[in-house]
Amino acid sequence: MRVAVFSAKAYDREILESLGATRGHELVFIEESLNARTAVLAAGFPAVCVFVNDQLDATTLRAIAAGGTRFIALRCTGYNGVDLKTAAELGIRAARVAAYSPFSVAEFAVGLVLALNRKIHRAYNRTRDGNFSLEGLMGFDLRGRTVGIIGTGKIGLIFAQIMHGFGCQLLGYDHRINPQFTALGAAQYVELPELFENADIISLHCPLTPETRHLINADTIDQMKRGVMLINTSRGGLIDTEAVIDALKGKIIGALGLDVYEQEADLFFEDLSNEIIQDDVFERLVTFPNVIVTGHQAFFTEDALRDIAETTLDNLDDFEQGRPCPNEITQPLVSA
C-alpha cells in the first residue's frame, strides 16, 4: 500500500524503512506537515502517516478524501489534531500509537525537575565562560517535598514511582483511579484545589481535551503555593502561556519546565536558528533564567521510536488487510 509519511525527519525514515522492509508498503516521505495547504501532496495515497502537529481539520480531511485517502496512521498517542466527526462522515478511519515506551517521557520530566531545581542549565553556561561562582544556584532536597501529578496513567504513574524513589510525598488527580498509584504508599488522590495548594512541584501528564485546555490559567495559578515548580511534557494547550508568564514575573511560579508549547506547530521540529522568530509570547518565555523549554523531545529515545514505528506499521497492515485494528480511534479524547 502506498503511504504518504508527513512531517518526516531523517530518523523517521531510518526506523520506518528498517522495520518496514518486509511489510510491503511503499512509504513516501514528505518533510512538510499535513494541513490544508499541503493536502494536495496526499493525492493518490490510500493512507497517510502523520505526527503530533499535523492538522487534520475538516478542510484538510475533505481534501485528502477527495484524493483517495481512507486511512490515517498517527505516529503519536494524542489525536486532538484530528476532526473525528468529519473523518467519520468521509469514511476515513484513523489509528494511533496507543502506547509506547512511557519511561521516555516520565524520565525526561524528572530530568527537567532536577535541572531546574539545581540550576544545571545555568551552571553549564557559567562554567563554559569560566565562571565558577555558586551564587544563584541553590536548590532544595527533593526528599520530603510534595509533588502533584495531574494524570496518573502509564506515564504519570512512572513519574510518580521515580519521585517516590526520591522520598517525595505524592498527590494525584485523575478521573480514573489507578490502584498502582495509591499502592506507592506515600501517594493519595485529591481534588485539584488541594493539589494546587500543597504541591511544591506540579507535573502534567493528561491529554488535551476541551475540558483540560488551559487547565493551568490565572485562576488555578492563584491557588498554587508561591514558588511552585511547573512541568509540562504532555500537551502545550494545557497551559495558558501568557498567564504563566505573568506568574513568573510575579514569582508565583518559581521554575517552569516545558517540552511542549501551545503554539509549537510553527516552531518545533525545525531548525530556526537563522530565523527571527515571530512569536513574541514564546520569545518572552525563554528570557526567564528559571525556565527551560525543549522542543518536544521527551518521547525521543531509541526504544520509543522503535515502539512507535512498529505499532504504526501494524496499524497500516490491519487496514490494508481488512482486519480489526485495536488502535483504531473511535471516540473523542476524554479528560484526565
C-alpha positions as CSV (number, residue, x, y, z in Angstrom):
1,M,0.0,0.0,0.0
2,R,1.2,3.5,-0.8
3,V,1.6,5.7,2.3
4,A,2.4,9.4,2.4
5,V,4.5,9.9,5.5
6,F,4.2,13.6,6.5
7,S,6.4,15.6,8.9
8,A,9.1,13.0,8.1
9,K,12.6,13.6,9.5
10,A,15.7,11.5,8.9
11,Y,15.2,9.4,12.0
12,D,11.6,8.7,10.9
13,R,12.8,7.5,7.5
14,E,15.6,5.4,9.0
15,I,13.4,3.5,11.6
16,L,10.3,3.1,9.4
17,E,12.4,1.8,6.4
18,S,14.4,-0.6,8.5
19,L,11.4,-2.1,10.3
20,G,9.0,-1.9,7.3
21,A,11.3,-3.5,4.8
22,T,9.3,-6.8,4.8
23,R,5.9,-5.2,5.2
24,G,5.3,-4.5,1.6
25,H,4.2,-0.8,2.0
26,E,5.5,1.9,-0.3
27,L,6.5,4.6,2.1
28,V,6.9,8.1,0.5
29,F,8.5,10.5,2.9
30,I,7.4,14.2,2.9
31,E,9.1,16.7,5.1
32,E,6.1,19.1,5.1
33,S,3.4,18.9,7.8
34,L,0.0,17.8,6.6
35,N,-2.5,20.7,6.7
36,A,-5.0,22.3,4.3
37,R,-2.2,23.9,2.2
38,T,-0.2,20.6,1.8
39,A,-3.2,18.2,1.5
40,V,-2.7,18.1,-2.3
41,L,0.5,16.1,-1.6
42,A,-1.6,13.2,-0.3
43,A,-3.5,12.7,-3.6
44,G,-3.4,9.2,-4.8
45,F,-2.3,7.7,-1.4
46,P,-4.8,5.3,0.3
47,A,-3.2,6.1,3.6
48,V,-1.3,9.0,5.2
49,C,1.0,8.8,8.2
50,V,1.1,11.9,10.4
51,F,2.7,13.2,13.5
52,V,1.6,15.3,16.5
53,N,1.5,18.7,15.0
54,D,-0.1,17.8,11.6
55,Q,-3.5,19.5,11.4
56,L,-6.3,17.2,10.1
57,D,-9.2,19.6,10.4
58,A,-12.4,19.4,8.3
59,T,-10.8,21.3,5.3
60,T,-7.7,19.0,5.2
61,L,-9.8,15.9,5.6
62,R,-12.1,16.8,2.8
63,A,-9.1,17.5,0.5
64,I,-7.3,14.2,1.3
65,A,-10.6,12.2,1.0
66,A,-11.1,13.7,-2.5
67,G,-7.6,12.4,-3.3
68,G,-8.4,8.9,-2.3
69,T,-7.1,8.7,1.3
70,R,-9.1,6.4,3.5
71,F,-6.8,5.8,6.4
72,I,-4.8,8.0,8.8
73,A,-1.9,6.4,10.8
74,L,-0.8,8.7,13.6
75,R,2.8,8.3,14.9
76,C,1.7,9.5,18.3
77,T,-0.7,8.9,21.1
78,G,-2.6,12.2,21.2
79,Y,-5.1,12.8,18.4
80,N,-6.6,16.2,19.3
81,G,-5.5,17.4,15.8
82,V,-7.9,15.1,14.0
83,D,-11.5,16.1,13.4
84,L,-13.0,12.7,14.1
85,K,-16.6,13.7,13.3
86,T,-15.7,14.9,9.8
87,A,-13.4,11.9,9.3
88,A,-16.3,9.5,10.1
89,E,-18.6,11.4,7.7
90,L,-16.0,11.0,4.9
91,G,-15.4,7.3,5.6
92,I,-11.8,7.9,6.8
93,R,-10.5,5.7,9.5
94,A,-7.7,6.6,11.9
95,A,-5.5,4.7,14.3
96,R,-2.9,5.9,16.7
97,V,0.0,4.6,18.7
98,A,-1.9,4.0,21.9
99,A,1.2,3.3,23.9
100,Y,5.0,3.4,23.5
101,S,7.8,3.5,26.0
102,P,6.2,5.5,28.8
103,F,9.6,5.6,30.5
104,S,10.9,8.1,27.9
105,V,8.5,10.9,28.8
106,A,8.4,10.2,32.5
107,E,12.2,10.1,32.8
108,F,12.5,13.3,30.8
109,A,10.0,15.1,33.1
110,V,12.2,14.0,36.1
111,G,15.2,15.4,34.2
112,L,13.5,18.8,33.9
113,V,12.8,18.7,37.7
114,L,16.4,18.0,38.5
115,A,17.8,20.6,36.0
116,L,15.5,23.4,37.2
117,N,15.9,22.6,40.9
118,R,19.7,22.5,40.9
119,K,20.1,25.2,38.1
120,I,22.1,22.8,36.0
121,H,21.4,24.7,32.8
122,R,22.7,27.9,34.3
123,A,25.8,26.2,35.8
124,Y,26.6,24.6,32.4
125,N,26.6,28.0,30.7
126,R,28.6,29.6,33.6
127,T,31.5,27.1,33.6
128,R,31.9,27.4,29.9
129,D,32.6,31.1,30.4
130,G,35.0,30.4,33.3
131,N,32.5,31.5,36.0
132,F,32.5,29.0,38.9
133,S,30.5,31.1,41.3
134,L,27.7,29.3,43.2
135,E,25.7,32.4,43.7
136,G,22.1,31.9,42.5
137,L,22.5,28.2,42.0
138,M,21.0,27.0,45.3
139,G,18.3,24.2,45.1
140,F,16.5,22.1,47.6
141,D,16.4,18.4,48.6
142,L,13.6,16.6,46.8
143,R,13.2,14.3,49.8
144,G,10.1,15.3,51.8
145,R,8.7,17.6,49.1
146,T,5.2,17.3,47.8
147,V,4.7,16.5,44.1
148,G,1.4,17.0,42.4
149,I,0.7,14.7,39.4
150,I,-2.2,15.5,37.1
151,G,-2.9,12.4,35.1
152,T,-1.8,9.1,36.6
153,G,-1.9,6.8,33.5
154,K,1.2,5.0,32.3
155,I,3.5,8.0,32.1
156,G,2.2,9.7,35.2
157,L,2.5,6.5,37.2
158,I,6.1,6.0,36.2
159,F,6.9,9.7,37.0
160,A,5.2,9.1,40.4
161,Q,7.3,5.9,41.0
162,I,10.5,7.8,40.3
163,M,9.6,10.7,42.5
164,H,8.6,8.3,45.2
165,G,12.1,6.9,45.0
166,F,13.4,10.3,45.9
167,G,11.3,10.3,49.0
168,C,8.6,12.7,47.8
169,Q,5.0,12.9,49.0
170,L,2.7,12.4,46.1
171,L,-0.7,14.0,45.4
172,G,-2.6,12.7,42.3
173,Y,-5.5,13.9,40.3
174,D,-7.3,11.8,37.7
175,H,-10.9,11.0,36.8
176,R,-9.8,7.3,36.8
177,I,-8.3,5.9,39.9
178,N,-5.1,3.9,39.3
179,P,-4.6,1.4,42.2
180,Q,-0.9,1.2,41.3
181,F,-0.6,4.9,42.2
182,T,-2.1,4.6,45.7
183,A,-0.1,1.4,46.3
184,L,3.0,3.5,46.4
185,G,2.2,4.3,50.0
186,A,3.1,8.0,50.1
187,A,0.5,8.7,47.4
188,Q,-3.1,9.8,47.6
189,Y,-5.7,11.2,45.3
190,V,-7.1,14.7,46.0
191,E,-9.1,17.3,44.2
192,L,-7.3,19.9,42.1
193,P,-7.6,22.8,44.5
194,E,-5.9,20.8,47.3
195,L,-3.2,19.6,44.9
196,F,-2.5,23.2,43.7
197,E,-2.4,24.5,47.3
198,N,0.0,21.9,48.6
199,A,2.3,20.8,45.8
200,D,5.9,22.1,45.6
201,I,6.2,20.6,42.2
202,I,3.3,20.0,39.7
203,S,3.8,17.8,36.6
204,L,1.2,17.5,33.9
205,H,0.5,14.0,32.3
206,C,-3.0,14.3,30.9
207,P,-4.4,14.6,27.4
208,L,-5.6,17.8,25.8
209,T,-9.4,18.0,25.6
210,P,-11.9,20.8,25.7
211,E,-12.1,20.2,29.5
212,T,-8.4,20.3,30.1
213,R,-7.5,23.2,27.7
214,H,-5.8,25.9,29.7
215,L,-6.1,23.8,32.9
216,I,-3.3,26.0,34.1
217,N,-4.6,29.5,34.0
218,A,-4.7,32.7,36.0
219,D,-7.3,31.3,38.4
220,T,-5.7,28.0,39.0
221,I,-2.2,29.6,39.4
222,D,-3.7,31.8,42.2
223,Q,-4.4,28.6,44.1
224,M,-0.8,27.4,43.9
225,K,1.9,27.6,46.5
226,R,4.2,30.5,45.9
227,G,7.4,29.4,44.2
228,V,5.9,26.2,42.8
229,M,7.8,24.3,40.0
230,L,5.6,23.5,37.0
231,I,6.5,20.8,34.5
232,N,4.6,20.0,31.2
233,T,5.7,17.2,29.0
234,S,2.1,16.4,27.8
235,R,0.4,18.9,25.5
236,G,1.1,22.6,25.2
237,G,-2.6,23.7,25.3
238,L,-2.9,22.6,28.9
239,I,-1.2,25.8,29.8
240,D,-2.3,29.4,29.3
241,T,1.2,30.7,28.4
242,E,0.5,34.4,29.0
243,A,-0.9,33.6,32.4
244,V,2.2,31.6,33.2
245,I,4.4,34.5,32.1
246,D,2.6,36.8,34.5
247,A,3.1,34.2,37.3
248,L,6.8,34.0,36.5
249,K,7.1,37.8,36.7
250,G,5.2,37.8,40.0
251,K,7.3,34.9,41.4
252,I,4.3,32.7,42.0
253,I,5.8,30.2,39.7
254,G,9.4,29.7,40.8
255,A,10.5,27.4,37.9
256,L,9.0,26.2,34.7
257,G,9.9,23.2,32.5
258,L,8.2,22.8,29.1
259,D,8.7,20.2,26.4
260,V,5.5,21.4,24.7
261,Y,4.1,24.8,23.8
262,E,0.6,25.7,22.7
263,Q,1.7,27.4,19.5
264,E,4.5,24.9,18.8
265,A,3.3,23.8,15.4
266,D,5.1,26.7,13.7
267,L,8.3,26.2,15.7
268,F,9.1,22.8,17.0
269,F,10.9,20.1,15.0
270,E,12.5,22.7,12.7
271,D,15.9,24.5,12.7
272,L,15.0,28.2,13.1
273,S,18.4,29.3,14.4
274,N,18.9,31.6,11.4
275,E,15.4,33.0,11.6
276,I,13.8,35.8,13.5
277,I,11.1,34.0,15.5
278,Q,7.8,36.0,15.2
279,D,6.1,34.5,18.3
280,D,6.5,37.3,20.9
281,V,5.0,35.2,23.7
282,F,7.5,32.4,23.1
283,E,10.4,34.8,22.9
284,R,9.4,36.4,26.2
285,L,9.0,33.0,27.8
286,V,12.6,31.9,27.0
287,T,14.1,35.1,28.6
288,F,13.5,33.9,32.1
289,P,16.5,32.3,33.8
290,N,14.2,29.9,35.7
291,V,12.6,28.5,32.6
292,I,13.7,25.5,30.4
293,V,12.0,24.9,27.1
294,T,12.8,21.9,25.0
295,G,11.5,21.1,21.5
296,H,9.0,18.3,22.2
297,Q,11.8,15.8,22.7
298,A,10.6,13.9,25.8
299,F,9.5,10.9,23.7
300,F,12.7,10.8,21.7
301,T,14.5,7.6,22.7
302,E,15.5,4.6,20.6
303,D,13.1,2.5,22.5
304,A,10.2,4.8,22.0
305,L,10.8,5.3,18.3
306,R,11.0,1.6,17.7
307,D,7.7,1.1,19.6
308,I,6.1,3.9,17.6
309,A,7.3,2.6,14.2
310,E,6.2,-1.0,14.9
311,T,2.8,0.0,16.1
312,T,2.3,2.4,13.1
313,L,3.2,-0.4,10.7
314,D,0.9,-2.8,12.4
315,N,-1.9,-0.3,12.0
316,L,-1.2,0.0,8.3
317,D,-1.1,-3.8,7.9
318,D,-4.5,-4.1,9.7
319,F,-6.1,-1.5,7.4
320,E,-4.7,-2.9,4.2
321,Q,-5.7,-6.5,5.1
322,G,-9.2,-5.6,6.3
323,R,-8.5,-6.8,9.9
324,P,-9.9,-5.1,13.0
325,C,-7.3,-2.6,14.3
326,P,-7.0,-2.5,18.1
327,N,-5.6,1.0,17.9
328,E,-8.4,2.5,15.8
329,I,-9.7,5.8,17.2
330,T,-13.5,5.6,17.7
331,Q,-14.1,8.1,20.5
332,P,-13.0,11.7,21.2
333,L,-10.4,12.2,23.8
334,V,-11.6,12.2,27.3
335,S,-10.3,14.4,30.1
336,A,-7.8,13.1,32.7
